[in-house]
Amino acid sequence: MNDQNPIRVMIVDDHGMVRKGLMAYLKNRADIIVVGEARDGREAVYLCEQLQPGVILMDLLMPEMDGVDATRSIHQQWPQIQIIALTSFQEKELVQNALRAGAIGYLLKNITGDELSEAIRAAYTGRLTVAPEVTQSIIMEHQNLPPDRELTNREREVLTLMVEGLTNPKIAERLFISRSTARAHVSSILSKLGVSNRSEAVVLALRERLVR
C-alpha cells in the first residue's frame, strides 16, 4: 500500500450526514481513498462488483437490506473485501451477528478520525479491530466456558497465527503442516473456545491473553 495504490474504501450508511462526516474524516489520508458510498445494504452489494473496494465501512441498521445481511452476501461473493461494522449500537446479539456474517471489525460511531484510519489499515491487512466496549460484551457471552477448552501447545501456536491475521494456508506454510491439519486445528480451537468464527476466537485470545 502506498500513495499510488491507496486503500479503496466504500461507506455504507442510510444517513447522508454520516456518510459525509466519514468522508471528511478520511479525505486527507494519503493512503486511503473513498471510492463510493451506498444508502443501504442492497446498493452496497450492487456497487461492490463495480467498485471492488478493499475495505467497507458498514452501518448495520438500514432499510431494504440491513448491514448484517449485506456483510454476509459480500463476504460470500468477494471474501477478499474486508468489512468493518460501524454503528451506534453495541448490543451483544448485533455484535455476534456481524462477526458471524464475516465482519473483521466492529466499531462504534464515536470513533476518532485517526482511530478510524488505523482500523481501515488494520482491516486491509486482515487484522481484527473491535471497540473495547464491544469486546467486553463478547467476553461476557463466553465467560462460563467449559473446562475442556484448554488448548494444546500446537493449538496455541495456531491461535497466535490467527491473531496475526494468517489464513489457513498461510498457517500451514508457517508451521510446516498440511492445509487440512491447519483447518482441523482451527476447528478444534473454535470448538474449545465456544465461538463460531475466527473473529470471535481472536477477540477472546486478545482479551484473555491466551497467546503471547
C-alpha positions in Angstrom: 0.0 0.0 0.0 1.4 3.5 -0.9 0.3 6.8 -2.3 -0.1 5.3 -5.8 -2.2 2.4 -4.6 -4.3 3.7 -1.7 -6.8 1.5 0.2 -10.1 1.7 -1.6 -12.9 2.4 0.9 -16.7 2.3 0.4 -19.0 3.8 3.0 -22.5 2.3 3.6 -25.0 4.2 5.7 -28.6 5.3 5.3 -27.8 8.8 6.7 -26.2 11.2 4.3 -24.7 13.3 7.0 -23.0 10.3 8.5 -21.5 9.4 5.1 -20.3 13.0 4.6 -18.8 13.0 8.1 -16.9 9.8 7.5 -15.7 11.1 4.1 -14.4 14.2 5.8 -12.5 12.1 8.3 -10.7 10.3 5.5 -10.3 12.8 2.7 -6.8 13.9 3.8 -5.3 10.4 4.3 -2.8 9.8 1.6 -3.1 6.1 1.8 -6.9 5.9 1.8 -9.4 6.9 -0.8 -13.2 6.8 -0.7 -14.3 5.2 -4.0 -18.1 5.2 -3.3 -21.0 5.3 -0.9 -24.2 3.4 -0.6 -27.5 4.1 1.2 -28.4 0.6 2.2 -27.1 -3.0 2.0 -28.7 -3.8 -1.3 -27.0 -0.9 -3.0 -23.7 -1.9 -1.3 -23.8 -5.4 -2.7 -24.6 -4.0 -6.2 -21.7 -1.5 -6.1 -19.1 -4.0 -4.9 -18.9 -5.6 -8.3 -18.3 -2.2 -9.9 -16.0 -0.6 -7.3 -14.2 -3.5 -5.8 -13.3 -1.7 -2.6 -10.6 -3.1 -0.3 -12.5 -2.1 2.9 -16.2 -1.3 3.6 -17.5 0.7 6.5 -20.9 -0.9 7.0 -23.7 0.5 9.1 -25.9 -2.3 10.5 -29.4 -0.9 10.9 -30.6 0.1 7.4 -33.8 -0.3 5.3 -34.1 -2.6 2.3 -31.2 -4.8 3.3 -29.5 -4.4 6.7 -25.8 -4.4 7.3 -25.6 -8.0 8.6 -27.2 -9.4 5.5 -25.2 -7.2 3.3 -22.0 -8.3 5.1 -22.9 -11.9 4.7 -23.6 -11.5 1.0 -20.5 -9.6 0.2 -18.3 -11.9 2.3 -19.6 -14.9 0.4 -19.1 -13.3 -3.1 -16.0 -11.3 -2.5 -14.1 -12.8 0.5 -11.1 -10.5 -0.2 -13.2 -7.4 0.7 -12.8 -6.6 4.4 -15.8 -5.2 6.2 -15.9 -3.1 9.3 -19.2 -2.8 11.1 -19.6 0.8 12.1 -22.6 1.5 14.2 -24.0 3.4 17.2 -25.1 0.2 18.9 -23.2 -2.4 20.9 -26.0 -4.9 21.7 -24.5 -8.4 22.1 -26.7 -10.0 19.5 -25.9 -7.4 16.9 -22.1 -7.8 17.6 -22.3 -11.5 17.3 -24.3 -11.5 14.1 -22.0 -9.0 12.4 -18.9 -11.0 13.2 -20.6 -14.3 12.3 -21.6 -12.7 8.9 -17.9 -12.1 8.2 -17.1 -8.6 9.5 -13.4 -8.2 10.5 -14.1 -5.3 12.8 -16.9 -3.8 14.9 -16.5 -0.1 15.9 -18.8 2.5 17.4 -19.5 5.8 15.6 -17.9 7.8 18.4 -14.5 6.8 17.0 -12.0 9.5 16.1 -10.7 10.1 12.6 -7.2 8.7 13.5 -8.8 5.6 15.1 -10.9 5.0 12.0 -8.0 5.3 9.7 -5.9 2.9 11.7 -8.9 0.4 11.8 -9.1 0.6 8.0 -5.4 -0.1 7.6 -5.6 -3.0 10.1 -8.7 -4.5 8.3 -7.0 -4.1 4.9 -4.1 -6.3 6.1 -6.5 -8.9 7.7 -6.2 -7.8 11.3 -9.3 -7.7 13.6 -10.3 -4.4 15.2 -13.1 -4.3 17.8 -14.1 -1.4 20.1 -13.3 -2.1 23.7 -16.9 -1.8 24.8 -17.8 -4.4 22.2 -15.0 -6.7 23.2 -16.4 -6.8 26.7 -19.8 -7.9 25.6 -18.2 -10.8 23.6 -16.2 -11.9 26.7 -19.3 -11.8 28.9 -21.1 -14.0 26.4 -18.3 -16.7 26.8 -17.2 -16.1 30.4 -18.6 -19.5 31.6 -16.8 -21.7 29.1 -16.4 -25.4 29.8 -13.1 -26.5 31.5 -12.1 -28.6 28.4 -11.3 -25.5 26.5 -7.6 -25.9 27.4 -5.6 -25.6 24.2 -2.7 -27.8 23.2 0.7 -26.2 22.5 0.1 -26.6 18.8 -3.3 -25.1 19.0 -1.8 -22.1 20.9 0.7 -21.7 18.0 -2.2 -21.8 15.5 -4.2 -19.3 17.6 -1.2 -17.0 17.7 -1.0 -17.0 13.9 -4.8 -16.5 13.7 -4.3 -13.3 15.8 -1.7 -12.2 13.3 -4.3 -12.5 10.6 -2.9 -15.5 8.8 -5.3 -17.7 6.7 -5.3 -21.5 7.0 -2.9 -21.9 4.0 -0.5 -19.4 5.5 -0.7 -21.1 8.9 0.0 -24.5 7.2 3.0 -22.9 5.5 4.4 -21.3 8.6 4.1 -24.4 10.8 5.1 -26.9 8.0 1.8 -28.8 8.3 -0.8 -29.7 5.7 -3.7 -27.4 5.0 -6.2 -30.0 6.2 -4.3 -30.2 9.5 -4.3 -26.5 9.9 -8.0 -26.4 9.2 -8.6 -29.2 11.8 -6.6 -27.2 14.4 -8.7 -24.1 13.7 -11.9 -26.0 14.1 -10.8 -27.5 17.3 -9.8 -24.1 18.7 -13.3 -22.6 17.8 -15.0 -25.6 19.5 -12.9 -25.4 22.7 -13.3 -21.6 23.0 -17.1 -21.9 22.4 -17.1 -19.5 19.5 -18.4 -19.8 15.9 -15.8 -18.0 13.9 -12.2 -16.8 13.7 -13.1 -13.2 14.6 -14.6 -14.2 17.9 -11.7 -16.5 18.6 -9.2 -13.7 18.1 -11.2 -11.3 20.3 -11.2 -13.9 23.1 -7.5 -14.6 22.6 -6.5 -11.0 22.9 -8.8 -10.2 25.8 -8.0 -13.3 27.9 -4.3 -13.3 26.9 -4.5 -16.8 25.6 -1.5 -16.1 23.4 1.7 -14.1 24.0 
